[in-house]
Amino acid sequence: ACAPRERTIVVLSTNDMHAKIQHFPRLAAAVEACRDTVPDALLVDAGDRWTGNAYVDKTAVPGKPVIELMNRLRYDVATLGNHEFDHGQAFLGRMIDSMDFEVVCANVLSDTCTFPQLPAATIVERGGVKIGFVGAVTNYEGPGHPAGNAASFAGLEFPDPQAEAIRRAEELRGRVDVLVLLSHMGDDRDEELLGRTRLFDLVIGGHTHVLRDTVVNGTLLTQTGKDLRYVGVTEIRLRGGKVQAADFRLVPLDGYGPDAGFAAEVERYYASPELNRPVGAFAATMDKQGLANWMAAAVADEADAEVGFYHIGGVRLDSIAAGGVGVARVYDLEPFGTQVARMEMTPAEMRRMIVTKYNEPTREGHRIDLVSTTPYAILVDAEDRAFDVRFPELREDRRYKVAVSDYVYRNYHDLHCTEGEITGEKVADILIGELREDSPLEADNAPRQKVVRTEAKKF
C-alpha cells in the first residue's frame, strides 16, 4: 500500500519592524537564502510596519519606503498593527492600495470610502497545500480601538479580536489544510485566545515586542521581538493533508551579510542632509528615564507650566549617546507629531489621573506611566492597586498650570482639568529648538517618581 504523502510548508515571519529599514538588507539576504532551498516559502508580517524611523516617517509619503521594500521582497500576507493608523485611516486606505501583498483583519469594520473594508482572511496555495490566514488587531488599549489617537479610528469599529478570529477560523477551517492567525493583539492575549480554541495550527504574533516560541493548548505561538532583529522560521509538516507537527526557530539577522541591491536602496532613503545634520549635542548619554525627564520639562517650558507630564510610551528610544544629535534622532525619539496641551489642575485631579492610569488592566497599567517634573509617589496595596499619590512639592489647596502631550489630553480616561487646550506646538520641534539653543544639554537621568507598597487607606 502507498503511504500518505508528506509535505513541509515553511512560513517566514516578521512583526513590529517599526520602519527599521536599515535591517532590511540582512532580512532580504536571509529570505533569499531560504527561497534557494524552499522556493515556495511564505513571507508574512504581523503589523506595525512604520513609525519609529525618521527616514521612513518624514518622507513625502510617510511609510512608503517600508512598503516599497516589502513589495520588492515579495511579502505574501500581512495584518494591521495599531501604528498603521498613525497617519489616519484615509492615509492607511491609500497605502493599502500600494501594497502588493494581501492585508487581512477580521475585527476592523468600515463602511466608508476613505477606508475600504478589508478581507478578514485569505487562502494561499503552495504545492497543493491550502494555507488560510486570519488577521486580528488589538482593541484593548483604546478602549474599543487600537492604541493611538481616537480621531484616527473615528467611524471604524473594532469588535472583540479574539471572538472575531475564532468566528472566521470556524468558517475557514474546513476549506484549508493549515490555518494561521496573524495577530497584533500581544502574546498575553494570544494565550487567552489559545485557551479558548484549538482551531489554529499556528499563531504569528506581534504588539508586545517579545521573543516567543511556545506551545499553548497544542498550538504553536510565536513572535520575533521588534525592529527586524530576527526573522521567524516555522516548518509545518503534513501527512495526508493533516498537520503532524509545527516547529519554530528565531534566526538572528546579524548573521547574514546584507543583500547589495537592498542595501543600495536603503542608502538612497538615508541620503537626507536635512535629517543627518547635527543640530546640537548631549554632554552625556541620556537613558530612557533621562529622555522622559527632558520631554516632560520641555513641554512644561513651552507651555509656561509649573508641572509637566510625559507618558513613557511616547518615549520611543531607550537612550541617546553623548555627542552630536541630528534631526533624525529627535524624530526617532518622538515620531508621532505629538503636540503640547496645557491646562490647569489641582493635585487631587492629578492624583485621580495617575491612579486611574496605574490601575488600568492594560500593558500601560501597573507601572509609572506618567513621568513628571514634580516628584510623586504612587501608593499601592498588596494586590498592586493604586489608592493614593503623594506630591511632596505641591500644595493641595491650589491649582497649577500643567502641560502634557496631546495624546494624554485626548486619550487618558480620567483626566479632569479646567482651561484645557492643545497649543499646536509639536514636541519634536521644541526638542530640536532646545538642542539648537542650549547645547550641550546636560543629562538628568534621575527618576522623580516611585511606587510604594503599603496598607491601603482612604484619601
Number of C-alpha atoms within 10 A of each C-alpha: 3 4 7 11 9 13 17 20 20 22 18 22 26 28 32 29 27 22 25 21 28 20 20 26 24 26 27 25 21 23 21 16 13 16 14 10 9 14 12 15 22 23 22 25 27 31 29 26 27 27 28 25 23 24 27 23 24 15 13 8 11 17 24 18 20 21 21 15 18 22 15 12 18 16 20 18 25 26 29 26 27 20 21 24 23 22 17 19 20 16 17 20 18 13 16 17 12 13 18 16 18 20 25 23 29 27 25 25 18 15 11 11 9 14 19 17 16 19 16 21 25 16 19 16 13 15 9 10 18 16 20 22 30 29 31 31 32 28 22 18 17 18 14 15 24 24 20 20 20 16 13 19 21 11 12 16 15 23 18 18 25 23 15 20 25 21 12 17 24 14 10 21 15 10 13 17 19 26 22 21 26 29 33 31 26 18 23 10 18 22 18 12 20 21 13 12 15 15 19 23 20 24 27 29 33 32 23 19 17 16 17 20 17 16 16 16 14 15 20 22 23 27 30 30 23 21 21 23 19 26 24 24 23 23 16 19 18 20 14 12 17 15 18 14 14 18 15 21 16 20 16 16 20 14 11 15 13 20 16 13 11 22 18 13 17 20 12 11 15 17 11 13 10 11 18 15 13 18 20 21 19 19 15 15 18 22 18 18 20 20 23 30 25 23 30 26 24 26 28 26 15 19 21 14 19 16 24 27 25 27 19 20 11 18 18 20 17 13 15 19 13 16 16 17 22 19 22 23 21 23 25 19 25 24 23 21 14 18 20 24 25 27 20 20 22 20 18 19 16 20 20 18 19 23 22 18 23 24 17 15 11 13 13 16 16 19 16 18 18 21 24 25 22 17 16 19 17 23 21 23 15 10 8 16 19 23 22 21 23 14 18 10 9 16 11 10 8 11 18 16 20 23 33 28 24 24 19 21 23 15 17 15 14 15 18 17 17 12 9 16 13 16 13 11 17 19 25 22 17 18 21 19 15 16 22 16 12 12 17 18 20 16 18 16 16 10 14 14 18 15 16 15 16 14 10 15 10 5 7
